[in-house]
Amino acid sequence: MNRTTRLVILLAAIVLLGTVGTVAVLHAADRSGSRERDRAGGPQVRTGTVTLRSAVGRQLLVRNLAWGPHRDEIAAVPADRPSAPRTASGVKCLRFHAAAGTALCLQAEHGALRDTYRAVVLDSRLHERRRFQAAGIPTRARVSPSGHLAAWTVFVSGDSYAGTNFSTRTTLVDTRTWAIDNNLESFAVTKDGRPYHASDVNVWGVTFADDHRFYATLATGGRTYLVRGDVAARTLTTLHRNVECPSLSPDGTRLAYKKRVPHASPDAPWRLYVLDLRSMTETRTAEHRNIDDQALWSDDSTLVYALPGDYGSDLWTVPADGNGSPHHLMTSALAPAYLG
């Protein structure tokens, strides 16, 4: 065997070994990816067009938390088939809500030294209409039933409602004129029938009745209160104690909210309740786990809310009347909005 033949054989062996190695690596990667998908049991997510005015029936939009290229994107599924493949929009949000062709998307802007945040108002095709700088970490977002008003809450210090060392800022904007109230703490407060002033007032968790009235949480003196807000008069009036993150029912008669309960862990103090606004009667729901979320009404009888899941958060439902039991709705999802 001459030198040339030996070189040819050596080169062929190197190419063969390289090919085998590449195939082995790709096969291992594919198996690893398959194991990850199997382990996650994740939902199918595909790219597509997502709008707020679907022609195919009622839909449910969520922040998709499934691992993959579409994580954190707003995705849509048919409302009656929440386990169906998700259509990802390409729009990423930390918090999201939508109504009547208007969406509110709270986003992070990742910088070299620190993250900043913004609130973006979107049209029915999820295209940006206007953006506003947000003062802190996004935590709550709501759009009024007409789509004419939007409100968002951020943490400006601290990062949890569970403790006492936090401060929030809630902003309200009119999507018709772009008139903005940067801080609802500037509204005049009436507490227990009297004008009230205090430096420790915090307001968060807006839920809209219409374009004139809303409800929210007001905290002061170590206590929380349900307040009714008047947009034009710029007033907040206390209605009930121990109410956080209220959510108004579609018929406008009840509020779902998280309530601190006695003897609960300081790190998990809340349970899900419903308040009848006519009688001011409270009903505890059948969900007995800690709820740190602003629940959403999927209809006049059912609540949707987030609980910790394997990859961030899952969505659950429970009847609003105190009967029944909780049911798992969606894996790896947050910030739901029903449309149509």
ZITA-V940006 format. One record per run of one state. SS is the DSSP state (H for helix, E for strand, L for the rest). FROM is the first residue (numbers start at 0). TO is the last residue. If there is no record, write none. Layout:
# ZITA-V940006
ss=SS from=FROM to=TO
ss=SS from=FROM to=TO
This chain:
# ZITA-V940006
ss=L from=0 to=1
ss=H from=2 to=39
ss=L from=40 to=43
ss=E from=44 to=46
ss=L from=47 to=57
ss=E from=58 to=63
ss=L from=64 to=71
ss=E from=72 to=77
ss=L from=78 to=84
ss=E from=85 to=91
ss=L from=92 to=93
ss=E from=94 to=98
ss=L from=99 to=100
ss=E from=101 to=109
ss=L from=110 to=113
ss=E from=114 to=121
ss=L from=122 to=126
ss=E from=127 to=133
ss=L from=134 to=135
ss=E from=136 to=142
ss=L from=143 to=147
ss=E from=148 to=156
ss=L from=157 to=165
ss=E from=166 to=173
ss=L from=174 to=178
ss=E from=179 to=180
ss=L from=181 to=182
ss=H from=183 to=185
ss=L from=186 to=186
ss=E from=187 to=190
ss=L from=191 to=192
ss=E from=193 to=195
ss=L from=196 to=200
ss=E from=201 to=207
ss=L from=208 to=211
ss=E from=212 to=219
ss=L from=220 to=221
ss=E from=222 to=229
ss=L from=230 to=233
ss=E from=234 to=240
ss=L from=241 to=242
ss=E from=243 to=247
ss=L from=248 to=252
ss=E from=253 to=259
ss=L from=260 to=268
ss=E from=269 to=275
ss=L from=276 to=280
ss=E from=281 to=283
ss=L from=284 to=294
ss=E from=295 to=296
ss=L from=297 to=300
ss=E from=301 to=308
ss=L from=309 to=310
ss=E from=311 to=318
ss=L from=319 to=325
ss=E from=326 to=329
ss=L from=330 to=331
ss=E from=332 to=338
ss=L from=339 to=339
